[in-house]
């Protein structure tokens, strides 16, 4: 596997991670169902992915792409990434040390612990966890895992994200955490406007939320 994102390397990475991840469904909806008449939307439900978010794909790709040292792997996370790395490490039988800030969701913290990772809660900001993780890697020799390929960024407000969460639940019975609904929030709020004839596939990227209770 390679860091390049051409078709050949995407295919080889897919074949490597296929035994470990789910093929999540693609849900097609009429935009009118969520107040966007005249458009068609496809929702990629990565909230149903193992570990609860799309980040399991990257975690497995990174662990499988290299020889993991005896110290294992380490990740600094806000905490879906941490859950994904912990899950991938558990499945591959390697150690994992995960660093999260104190503001991390209790739901996500419990998920990380359930995968058997060594969990450290440090600081109040993501930057604090990065520093702690870097120190740990320097001392132990553990293959920080972080990678991003971004074309552009749109900012979506809290109210717009909450509206997206409500729309996903009321129209599709889909549960998404705030971050997991952000991309849909950009479309629903009009911050991203589809061009005429544009086909949009929106990733519902995570579902690690305590918003739904069965108690």
C-alpha positions as semicolon CSV with decimal commas, in nm:
position;residue;x (nm);y (nm);z (nm)
1;X;0,000;0,000;0,000
2;X;0,111;0,353;-0,073
3;X;0,033;0,707;0,041
4;X;-0,064;0,790;-0,318
5;X;-0,436;0,807;-0,394
6;X;-0,442;0,691;-0,754
7;X;-0,687;0,420;-0,862
8;X;-0,434;0,138;-0,838
9;X;-0,337;0,215;-0,480
10;X;-0,697;0,271;-0,375
11;X;-0,778;-0,076;-0,510
12;X;-0,485;-0,242;-0,331
13;X;-0,579;-0,073;-0,003
14;X;-0,941;-0,181;-0,046
15;X;-0,834;-0,544;-0,090
16;X;-0,614;-0,525;0,221
17;X;-0,876;-0,378;0,455
18;X;-1,179;-0,559;0,312
19;X;-1,167;-0,849;0,565
20;X;-1,177;-0,604;0,856
21;X;-1,432;-0,337;0,765
22;X;-1,799;-0,331;0,668
23;X;-1,936;-0,245;0,327
24;X;-2,171;0,024;0,455
25;X;-2,496;0,100;0,273
26;X;-2,565;0,387;0,038
27;X;-2,903;0,542;0,108
28;X;-3,068;0,737;-0,176
29;X;-3,320;1,002;-0,075
30;X;-3,533;1,264;-0,243
31;X;-3,413;1,607;-0,133
32;X;-3,776;1,707;-0,078
33;X;-3,781;1,473;0,224
34;X;-3,539;1,709;0,402
35;X;-3,661;2,038;0,262
36;X;-3,441;2,044;-0,049
37;X;-3,682;1,989;-0,339
38;X;-3,553;1,920;-0,686
39;X;-3,231;1,741;-0,591
40;X;-3,124;1,385;-0,530
41;X;-2,895;1,292;-0,242
42;X;-2,699;0,979;-0,164
43;X;-2,595;0,922;0,196
44;X;-2,300;0,692;0,268
45;X;-2,377;0,553;0,613
46;X;-2,033;0,523;0,767
47;X;-2,196;0,568;1,107
48;X;-2,262;0,193;1,068
49;X;-1,892;0,117;1,019
50;X;-1,695;-0,090;1,273
51;X;-1,589;0,129;1,568
52;X;-1,874;0,366;1,477
53;X;-1,707;0,584;1,213
54;X;-1,531;0,592;0,876
55;X;-1,196;0,624;1,051
56;X;-1,167;0,247;1,085
57;X;-1,071;0,238;0,717
58;X;-0,765;0,459;0,766
59;X;-0,665;0,288;1,089
60;X;-0,657;-0,056;0,927
61;X;-0,485;0,078;0,614
62;X;-0,205;0,227;0,824
63;X;-0,156;-0,073;1,053
64;X;-0,157;-0,319;0,763
65;X;0,084;-0,108;0,558
66;X;0,377;-0,143;0,797
67;X;0,548;-0,370;1,044
68;X;0,412;-0,268;1,384
69;X;0,682;-0,257;1,657
70;X;0,642;-0,445;1,983
71;X;0,542;-0,118;2,151
72;X;0,234;-0,113;1,930
73;X;0,061;0,194;1,788
74;X;-0,041;0,525;1,938
75;X;-0,298;0,788;1,848
76;X;-0,406;1,130;1,969
77;X;-0,775;1,176;1,913
78;X;-1,084;1,375;1,977
79;X;-1,190;1,031;1,989
80;X;-1,341;0,858;1,684
81;X;-0,991;0,821;1,545
82;X;-0,881;0,676;1,878
83;X;-1,167;0,427;1,876
84;X;-1,078;0,323;1,521
85;X;-0,710;0,271;1,602
86;X;-0,797;0,080;1,919
87;X;-1,036;-0,146;1,727
88;X;-0,788;-0,209;1,445
89;X;-0,514;-0,286;1,696
90;X;-0,741;-0,529;1,880
91;X;-0,828;-0,711;1,557
92;X;-0,462;-0,731;1,456
93;X;-0,343;-0,835;1,802
94;X;-0,116;-0,537;1,865
95;X;-0,093;-0,293;2,154
96;X;-0,254;0,050;2,132
97;X;-0,209;0,361;2,342
98;X;-0,479;0,623;2,289
99;X;-0,466;0,982;2,417
100;X;-0,787;1,187;2,441
101;X;-0,873;1,525;2,595
102;X;-1,097;1,555;2,901
103;X;-1,378;1,694;2,685
104;X;-1,407;1,368;2,490
105;X;-1,751;1,206;2,489
106;X;-1,798;0,943;2,763
107;X;-1,957;0,719;2,499
108;X;-1,639;0,730;2,290
109;X;-1,413;0,684;2,591
110;X;-1,601;0,369;2,690
111;X;-1,579;0,239;2,334
112;X;-1,201;0,286;2,331
113;X;-1,167;0,107;2,664
114;X;-1,387;-0,179;2,545
115;X;-1,134;-0,253;2,271
116;X;-0,859;-0,308;2,528
117;X;-0,644;-0,005;2,447
118;X;-0,436;0,178;2,706
119;X;-0,634;0,502;2,742
120;X;-0,488;0,826;2,876
121;X;-0,705;1,134;2,931
122;X;-0,483;1,440;2,917
123;X;-0,549;1,814;2,897
124;X;-0,859;1,994;2,778
125;X;-0,762;2,042;2,413
126;X;-0,670;1,819;2,121
127;X;-0,327;1,989;2,110
128;X;-0,256;1,855;2,459
129;X;-0,321;1,498;2,345
130;X;-0,093;1,539;2,044
131;X;0,195;1,645;2,267
132;X;0,140;1,354;2,505
133;X;0,117;1,110;2,216
134;X;0,437;1,242;2,056
135;X;0,620;1,206;2,389
136;X;0,496;0,849;2,424
137;X;0,608;0,759;2,071
138;X;0,951;0,910;2,130
139;X;0,997;0,706;2,448
140;X;0,856;0,373;2,331
141;X;0,899;0,362;1,952
142;X;0,525;0,328;1,889
143;X;0,348;0,448;1,397
144;X;0,143;0,770;1,511
145;X;-0,140;0,735;1,267
146;X;-0,280;1,053;1,109
147;X;-0,343;1,146;0,750
148;X;-0,564;1,399;0,573
149;X;-0,633;1,478;0,208
150;X;-0,856;1,785;0,188
151;X;-0,963;1,985;-0,117
152;X;-1,144;2,262;0,072
153;X;-1,312;2,332;0,404
154;X;-1,657;2,470;0,489
155;X;-1,757;2,580;0,838
156;X;-2,096;2,472;0,973
157;X;-2,243;2,613;1,294
158;X;-2,375;2,415;1,590
159;X;-2,739;2,500;1,513
160;X;-2,696;2,383;1,153
161;X;-2,541;2,058;1,269
162;X;-2,824;1,996;1,516
163;X;-3,076;2,063;1,238
164;X;-2,895;1,807;1,023
165;X;-2,906;1,550;1,302
166;X;-3,280;1,603;1,345
167;X;-3,345;1,582;0,970
168;X;-3,148;1,258;0,939
169;X;-3,346;1,104;1,222
170;X;-3,691;1,227;1,120
171;X;-3,658;1,157;0,747
172;X;-3,428;0,853;0,742
173;X;-3,414;0,706;1,094
174;X;-3,037;0,760;1,080
175;X;-2,853;0,843;1,403
176;X;-2,545;1,060;1,358
177;X;-2,318;1,231;1,607
178;X;-2,261;1,607;1,558
179;X;-1,936;1,567;1,367
180;X;-2,085;1,283;1,167
181;X;-2,370;1,506;1,049
182;X;-2,157;1,810;0,964
183;X;-2,124;1,736;0,591
184;X;-2,498;1,691;0,560
185;X;-2,542;2,012;0,759
186;X;-2,340;2,201;0,496
187;X;-2,583;2,093;0,224
188;X;-2,899;2,130;0,432
189;X;-2,807;2,483;0,542
190;X;-2,707;2,598;0,195
191;X;-2,344;2,657;0,286
192;X;-2,272;2,413;0,005
193;X;-2,501;2,451;-0,295
194;X;-2,525;2,176;-0,552
195;X;-2,476;2,288;-0,910
196;X;-2,737;2,198;-1,171
197;X;-2,709;1,829;-1,244
198;X;-2,448;1,771;-0,973
199;X;-2,459;1,432;-0,803
200;X;-2,372;1,448;-0,435
201;X;-2,272;1,164;-0,206
202;X;-2,260;1,278;0,155
203;X;-2,068;1,076;0,411
204;X;-2,250;1,037;0,743
205;X;-1,919;0,978;0,905
206;X;-1,987;0,878;1,266
207;X;-2,259;0,754;1,499
208;X;-2,087;0,748;1,840
209;X;-2,345;0,949;2,030
210;X;-2,547;0,908;2,352
211;X;-2,836;1,098;2,191
212;X;-3,053;0,784;2,164
213;X;-3,134;0,607;2,488
214;X;-3,312;0,273;2,534
215;X;-3,336;0,300;2,910
